[in-house]
Amino acid sequence: MNLRKFLLACAICVFVPLILLPGGIFAQDDDGGEDEEMMDEEMMEEEVDLSFLYELDDNGMPVMAPYETTDSYLIGVSQIGNNFPFVVAMVEGHDQAAEDMGFEQILTDAQFDVQKQITQLEDIIAQEPDGIVLVALDAEAVIPQLESAVAAGIPVLTCWNDLGGPPRENYEGSVSLIGVDEVQTGWNVAQFVLEILPDGGQVAIIEGAAGFQASIERSEGFLEALEANPAIEIVASQPGNWTREDALAVAENFIQAYPDVDVIYAHDDNMAIGAVSALRDADMLGEVRVIGIGGSVEGLESIANGELYGSVFDSPRAAGYVCSKALVAHIEGAEIPTEIILPRPIVTADNVDNFEGEW
């Protein structure tokens, strides 16, 4: 997808960003059947032993532990905009990896400017680093720089945002793509809703922004999984444009048009909190469950306060750490899968105290 428009909108609208990777957290231990254990086989990744890159803590999140190296390295890290809280946390992960593994970083900040990122990448390549971690602002614009680096014998690992646009896959020439699977995330949220509404009910969706790949995919997996229970009705689906204000207005319309709605699924925490505000104003808090994505500081606080019902947790620090670690492991000779999807657990009031928001 073209992330440039998306991220520029983030900077203006204080968007809760795209974000970390899923892992079948709703699989049933009983005889719930294949539909409850996993999404369609075409959407699942073959299981790979990634223990050399990370172990999971009790919350199902990667533990940041160093890879044992035999040499010191110079690693370029091309980031998209270090004034955005999510990216700041990811940079903290890159920095921690550099400290733990003793490599030197060339860390750049594109400040949400595609041309600036292109120029910075060219500068990094000129310094002949041992490898580059690339968080691309635009899915197409930096491909020539990636290819130049590879031609110069510099391995490039694509972190978080994919290149080349949909379908999501690792771009040829990149060591690996480490990022999120939004379709799987939507599917996971749907499993949560299936548990909430076993006898059926009404669900409304507040989308991100029309045409954005993250919005499309977060709805795609969600809607497909809800087909498992025909008694669940999608009564409405409208864009909230990643902003709290727009989401509040959309939720107000939902409440008026569908007073019996049971669940509102928002494509990020920012919009979910807008929906919570609308429900509070209508004196309907507790009657309608709101689920978001992101696990932001404010989102976790809202869950702890009994307002937001749940969210999907992202750890940008772990993402930055694992991306840098995986590149170093590759340089050291380890075989890295071409695509790595990190966990993205659901947070509710039952486990919110176990999580700490990072952005």
Secondary structure, 3 states (H helix, E strand, C coil): CCHHHHHHHHHHHCCCCCCCCCCCCCCCCCCCCHHHHCCCHHHCCCCCCCCCCCCECCCCCECCCCCCCCCCCEEEEEECCCCCHHHHHHHHHHHHHHHHHCCEEEEEECCCCHHHHHHHHHHHHHCCCCEEEECCCCCCCCHHHHHHHHHCCCCEEEEECCCCCCCCCCCCCEEEEEECCHHHHHHHHHHHHHHHCCCCEEEEEEECCCCCHHHHHHHHHHHHHHCCCCCEEEEEEEECCCCHHHHHHHHHHHHHHCCCCCEEEECCHHHHHHHHHHHHHCCCECCEEEECCECCHHHHHHHHCCCCCEEEECCHHHHHHHHHHHHHHHHCCCCCCCEEECCCCEEECCCHHHCCCCC
